[in-house]
Amino acid sequence: MFVEETIGKYEKYINPAQAKLFRFMGLGSVEAEAEGWTVKDSEGKAFIDCLGGYGMFALGHRNPAIVAAVERELHAMPMSGKVLFNRPMADLAEALFEITPGDLRYSFFVNSGTEAVEGCLKIARLSTGRKKFVAADNAFHGKTMGSLSATGRDLYKTPFEPLVNGFTHVPFNDIKAMEKAVDEDTAAVILEPIQGEGGIIVPSSGYIAMVKRICANRGALFIADEVQTGIGRTGDWFGVNHDCVEPDMMACAKALGGGVMPLGAIIGSEKTWQELIEAPFLHTTTFGGGEMACAAGLATIKFIKERKILKRAADTGAHFKEGLKKIGADFPNVIKEVRGRGMMLGVELTKEGAGGMLMSLMIDRGVIIAYTLNNPKVLRFEPPLIMPKNVVDKVLQIFHEAVKLTAAAIDDL
């Protein structure tokens, strides 16, 4: 009765099509509680979470260290009044300065990834006096108007046109196209170090560094969208670290809040921040930078450092990827390619219809996964970075069974 009532309220008060889609995908239960890498529904069924809130639950669900930090602020100063100094925000800004590459000194805190991207775009125009941007085909930067203009899929953009002017899109990982597109009117290039919703697309080694060089030569800024790749997801603090790149600005969110609080950050160099220093109220927020959220971010960074989570994510991710590759070798009629870095992995399927079937089979067997928004042929695996290898092995066993069943039925898809 509880489940049907909940779904009925979705149909009446939220979105009937969303309720129908959830049912179709086998998501017919109500989440009740979660801890670590395990989610339980209202009927008591346990699921291994390999989606991780699209990268949000890097440290697992309800991580005790993050919860404790947030709870302390809850009973002291839950939200900032904005007229006195905010110590948790100051501490978090310092912590981000210590882990970000290059001259990324200043932070402005927001509530989400799309807000962080919006802020980066605004500051790029403010800093350079230029109006144009270059982004990548198949990119995903969010769904508010500015970030949607940077996003590289028409499905999400066309219904809301006209969007923000001045955006050019080029093929991802095509350095010649990028070099041709960036000119003296370009304010910034914005790229994901790994395209997440685009299908977990990892660029060639050196590509991001070459893009940064083009930007520097043309007087444009380089914005790294680390909303999904940042805070340990790829086995390093940030995705750009794998190419030793120092961005001019960075958008960060998802994992930054430790899976407990919504938290994003716009992080910029002294050069990019100069106009904001002269006029600090050109960009403001009511809820961004609240004490509870900043305490969560600070506790997240501390936990990753103290528990050596970066190395753990790199090692467990390599183990996970190798296991997925072995399954792909056994079933080439189902799996085309396995790719990714750290605990950000994608499995590209040979047929689009196989994605829905595999997702349903996995969920039925107690493993939560999903496909990427821009490419339904790619299943994503973004579990908590703290997931042990023996749990990964269990997931691989269940995935093997699901792929085997799909292989037998794939000709009918």
C-alpha positions in Angstrom: 0.0 0.0 0.0 2.8 2.4 0.9 4.5 1.9 -2.4 1.4 2.3 -4.5 0.5 5.4 -2.6 3.9 6.9 -3.2 3.8 6.1 -7.0 0.2 7.5 -7.1 1.4 10.8 -5.7 4.2 10.9 -8.3 1.5 10.4 -11.0 -0.8 13.1 -9.5 1.6 15.7 -8.2 5.1 15.2 -9.7 5.1 13.7 -13.2 3.0 10.8 -14.5 5.4 10.0 -17.3 8.3 9.7 -14.9 6.3 7.3 -12.7 5.6 5.2 -15.8 9.2 5.2 -16.9 10.4 4.1 -13.5 7.9 1.2 -13.5 9.0 0.2 -17.0 12.7 0.0 -15.9 11.8 -2.2 -12.9 12.1 0.7 -10.4 8.9 0.0 -8.6 9.9 0.4 -5.0 10.5 3.3 -2.6 13.9 4.1 -1.2 13.9 3.9 2.6 17.4 3.9 4.0 21.0 3.7 2.9 24.5 3.2 4.3 27.8 2.8 2.6 27.2 1.2 -0.8 23.9 -0.4 0.2 20.4 1.0 -0.4 17.3 -0.6 1.1 13.7 -0.1 -0.1 10.6 0.2 1.9 10.1 -3.6 1.6 13.5 -4.3 3.1 15.2 -5.4 -0.2 18.9 -4.4 -0.3 20.6 -3.1 -3.5 24.3 -2.6 -4.2 24.5 1.0 -5.4 26.7 1.1 -8.6 25.2 4.4 -9.8 26.2 6.4 -6.7 23.7 9.3 -7.4 25.5 9.9 -10.7 28.8 10.3 -8.8 27.4 12.1 -5.7 28.0 9.3 -3.2 31.7 9.1 -3.6 32.1 8.3 0.1 29.0 6.2 0.3 25.6 6.9 1.7 25.3 8.5 5.1 29.1 8.5 5.7 29.4 8.9 9.5 32.2 11.4 9.3 30.2 13.7 7.0 27.0 13.3 9.0 28.8 14.2 12.2 30.3 17.3 10.7 26.9 18.4 9.3 25.1 17.6 12.6 27.5 19.9 14.5 26.6 22.8 12.3 22.9 21.9 12.5 22.9 22.6 16.2 25.1 25.7 15.9 24.6 27.7 12.7 22.8 25.7 9.9 22.7 28.4 7.3 24.7 31.5 6.8 23.1 34.9 7.6 25.4 36.4 5.0 26.4 39.5 7.0 29.1 38.0 9.3 32.1 36.0 8.4 31.5 32.3 7.8 34.3 30.1 9.2 33.3 26.7 7.6 33.2 28.5 4.2 36.7 30.0 4.8 38.1 26.7 5.8 36.6 24.9 2.8 38.0 27.5 0.4 41.4 27.0 1.9 41.1 23.2 1.6 40.2 23.5 -2.1 43.1 25.8 -2.7 45.4 23.2 -1.3 44.1 20.3 -3.5 43.4 22.2 -6.8 46.0 22.4 -9.5 47.9 25.6 -10.4 46.7 29.1 -9.4 43.1 28.2 -8.6 42.9 30.3 -5.4 39.4 31.7 -5.0 36.1 29.9 -4.5 32.5 30.9 -4.7 30.1 28.3 -3.3 26.8 27.2 -4.8 24.3 24.3 -4.5 24.7 22.3 -7.7 26.8 21.6 -10.8 24.8 23.6 -13.2 25.1 26.6 -10.9 28.9 26.2 -10.8 29.0 26.0 -14.6 26.8 29.1 -14.9 29.1 31.0 -12.6 32.2 30.0 -14.6 30.6 31.2 -17.8 29.6 34.5 -16.3 33.1 35.1 -14.8 34.8 34.2 -18.1 32.9 36.9 -19.9 33.5 39.4 -17.0 37.2 38.6 -16.9 38.0 38.6 -20.6 35.4 41.1 -21.9 34.7 38.5 -24.6 31.4 36.9 -25.4 32.0 33.6 -27.2 32.5 30.0 -25.9 33.7 26.8 -27.4 32.3 23.5 -26.0 32.2 19.9 -27.2 29.7 17.9 -29.1 28.0 15.4 -26.8 29.0 17.4 -23.7 26.8 17.7 -20.6 27.2 20.8 -18.5 23.8 21.1 -16.9 20.3 22.3 -17.8 19.9 25.9 -16.7 20.1 28.3 -19.6 23.8 29.1 -19.7 25.0 25.6 -18.9 22.4 24.2 -21.3 23.8 26.4 -24.1 27.2 24.7 -23.4 25.7 21.2 -23.3 26.2 19.4 -26.6 22.9 17.5 -27.2 20.0 19.0 -29.1 17.4 16.8 -27.4 17.7 19.0 -24.3 18.3 22.3 -26.0 15.8 22.6 -28.9 12.7 23.0 -26.7 14.2 26.0 -24.9 15.6 27.9 -27.8 16.7 30.6 -28.2 19.5 29.9 -25.7 22.5 32.0 -24.8 24.2 33.3 -27.9 27.9 32.7 -28.7 28.4 29.0 -28.2 30.2 26.9 -30.8 30.5 23.1 -30.5 33.3 20.9 -31.9 33.9 17.2 -31.8 35.4 16.0 -28.5 39.1 14.8 -28.7 39.6 16.6 -32.1 42.4 19.0 -31.5 42.3 20.4 -35.1 38.7 21.3 -34.8 39.4 23.0 -31.4 42.3 25.0 -32.8 40.1 26.2 -35.7 37.2 27.2 -33.4 39.1 29.2 -30.7 39.8 32.8 -31.8 40.4 36.3 -30.5 36.7 36.7 -29.5 36.6 33.4 -27.5 36.1 34.0 -23.7 36.6 30.4 -22.8 36.7 26.8 -23.8 34.7 24.5 -21.4 35.3 20.8 -21.4 34.8 17.7 -19.2 38.1 15.9 -18.6 36.0 12.7 -19.3 32.6 13.1 -20.9 30.2 11.6 -18.4 26.7 11.7 -19.7 28.2 11.5 -23.2 29.1 7.9 -22.6 32.2 7.9 -20.3 34.4 9.1 -23.2 38.1 9.4 -22.2 40.1 11.6 -24.5 43.5 10.8 -25.9 46.5 11.4 -23.6 47.6 15.0 -24.0 44.3 16.3 -25.5 43.3 18.4 -22.5 46.8 19.9 -22.2 46.8 20.8 -25.9 43.4 22.5 -25.5 44.8 24.6 -22.6 47.8 25.6 -24.7 45.5 26.8 -27.5 43.5 28.8 -25.0 46.6 30.4 -23.6 47.9 31.3 -27.1 44.6 32.9 -28.0 44.0 34.8 -24.8 41.0 32.6 -23.9 40.3 30.9 -20.6 40.1 27.1 -20.0 37.2 26.0 -17.8 37.4 22.4 -16.5 33.9 21.0 -15.8 34.9 18.7 -12.9 31.3 18.3 -11.6 31.4 14.6 -12.2 35.1 13.8 -12.5 36.2 15.8 -9.4 36.9 14.9 -5.8 38.5 11.5 -6.4 36.2 9.9 -9.0 38.9 9.2 -11.5 41.5 8.1 -8.9 43.0 11.6 -8.5 41.5 14.8 -7.0 40.5 16.1 -10.4 40.3 14.7 -14.0 42.7 17.3 -15.4 45.4 16.0 -13.1 45.9 13.0 -15.3 47.1 15.4 -18.1 48.9 17.7 -15.6 46.7 20.6 -16.7 46.1 23.8 -14.7 42.7 25.3 -15.6 41.9 29.0 -15.3 38.5 28.0 -13.7 36.9 24.9 -12.5 33.3 23.9 -11.8 33.0 21.4 -9.0 29.9 19.7 -7.3 28.4 16.3 -6.8 30.9 14.5 -4.6 32.0 17.7 -2.9 29.1 17.5 -0.4 30.0 14.1 0.8 26.7 12.6 -0.3 25.0 14.4 2.6 24.6 18.1 1.5 24.1 19.8 -1.9 27.3 21.7 -2.6 29.1 23.1 -5.6 32.0 25.5 -6.2 33.2 27.9 -8.8 37.0 28.0 -8.4 39.2 30.5 -10.2 42.6 32.0 -10.5 43.6 35.4 -9.3 43.5 36.6 -12.9 39.9 35.4 -13.5 38.7 36.8 -10.1 40.0 40.3 -10.6 36.7 41.9 -11.6 34.9 40.1 -8.8 37.4 41.5 -6.3 36.6 45.0 -7.5 32.8 44.4 -7.4 32.2 41.3 -5.1 28.4 41.5 -5.4 28.2 41.1 -9.1 27.5 37.4 -8.4 25.7 36.3 -5.2 23.6 33.5 -3.8 21.3 33.1 -0.8 21.7 29.4 0.0 25.2 28.8 -1.4 28.0 28.5 1.1 25.8 27.6 4.1 27.6 26.3 7.2 26.2 22.7 7.0 27.2 22.4 3.3 30.7 23.8 3.8 31.2 21.6 6.8 30.3 18.6 4.6 32.8 19.6 2.0 35.6 20.1 4.5 34.9 16.7 6.1 34.8 15.1 2.6 38.3 16.4 1.7 39.6 15.4 5.1 38.2 11.9 4.9 39.7 11.3 1.4 43.1 12.5 2.6 43.2 10.5 5.9 41.8 7.3 4.4 43.9 7.4 1.2 40.7 7.2 -0.9 42.4 8.4 -4.1 44.7 5.3 -4.2 41.8 3.1 -3.2 39.6 4.5 -6.0 42.4 4.0 -8.6 43.1 0.4 -7.5 39.5 -0.8 -7.1 38.6 1.0 -10.3 41.3 -0.8 -12.3 40.1 -4.1 -10.8 36.5 -3.3 -11.7 37.4 -2.3 -15.3 39.5 -5.4 -15.8 36.5 -7.6 -14.7 34.1 -5.7 -17.1 36.6 -6.2 -19.9 36.7 -10.0 -19.3 32.9 -10.1 -19.5 33.0 -8.1 -22.7 35.5 -10.5 -24.2 33.1 -13.4 -23.4 30.1 -11.7 -24.9 31.2 -9.5 -27.9 27.7 -9.6 -29.3 26.5 -7.6 -26.3 29.4 -5.5 -25.2 31.3 -3.3 -27.7 33.8 -1.6 -25.4 34.6 -1.0 -21.8 36.3 2.4 -20.9 36.8 4.8 -18.1 39.2 5.8 -15.3 39.1 5.1 -11.6 35.6 4.5 -10.4 34.0 6.2 -13.5 33.4 3.3 -15.9 31.2 2.9 -18.9 30.2 -0.2 -20.9 29.1 0.5 -24.4 26.7 -2.1 -25.8 26.2 -3.2 -29.4 22.5 -2.4 -29.4 20.6 0.4 -27.7 17.8 -2.0 -26.6 20.2 -4.0 -24.6 20.7 -1.1 -22.2 17.2 -1.2 -20.8 17.2 -5.0 -20.6 20.5 -5.2 -18.7 19.5 -2.4 -16.4 16.3 -4.2 -15.6 18.1 -7.5 -15.0 20.6 -5.9 -12.7 18.1 -4.0 -10.6 16.0 -7.2 -10.3 19.1 -8.9 -9.0 19.8 -6.1 -6.5 22.3 -3.9 -8.3 21.5 -0.3 -9.2 22.9 1.0 -12.5 21.7 3.3 -15.3 22.7 4.3 -18.7 24.2 7.7 -19.6 21.9 10.5 -20.5 23.4 11.4 -23.9 24.0 7.8 -25.0 21.6 5.1 -23.9 23.9 2.4 -25.4 26.4 3.1 -22.5 25.8 1.6 -19.0 27.6 3.6 -16.3 29.2 2.3 -13.2 30.0 5.0 -10.6 29.9 3.3 -7.2 31.1 4.8 -4.0 34.9 5.0 -4.0 34.9 3.1 -0.7 33.3 0.0 -2.2 35.5 -3.1 -1.3 36.8 -5.4 -4.1 34.8 -8.3 -2.8 31.6 -6.3 -3.4 32.9 -5.4 -6.8 33.4 -9.1 -7.5 29.8 -9.8 -6.5 28.6 -7.0 -8.9 30.8 -8.5 -11.7 29.3 -12.0 -11.1 25.7 -10.6 -11.3 26.6 -8.5 -14.4 28.0 -11.6 -16.0 24.7 -13.5 -15.4 22.7 -10.5 -16.8 24.9 -10.2 -19.9 24.6 -13.9 -20.5 20.8 -13.7 -20.5 20.9 -10.6 -22.7 23.3 -12.4 -25.2 20.7 -15.2 -25.6 17.9 -12.6 -26.4 19.9 -9.9 -28.2 18.8 -10.9 -31.7 15.2 -10.1 -30.7 16.1 -6.6 -29.5 
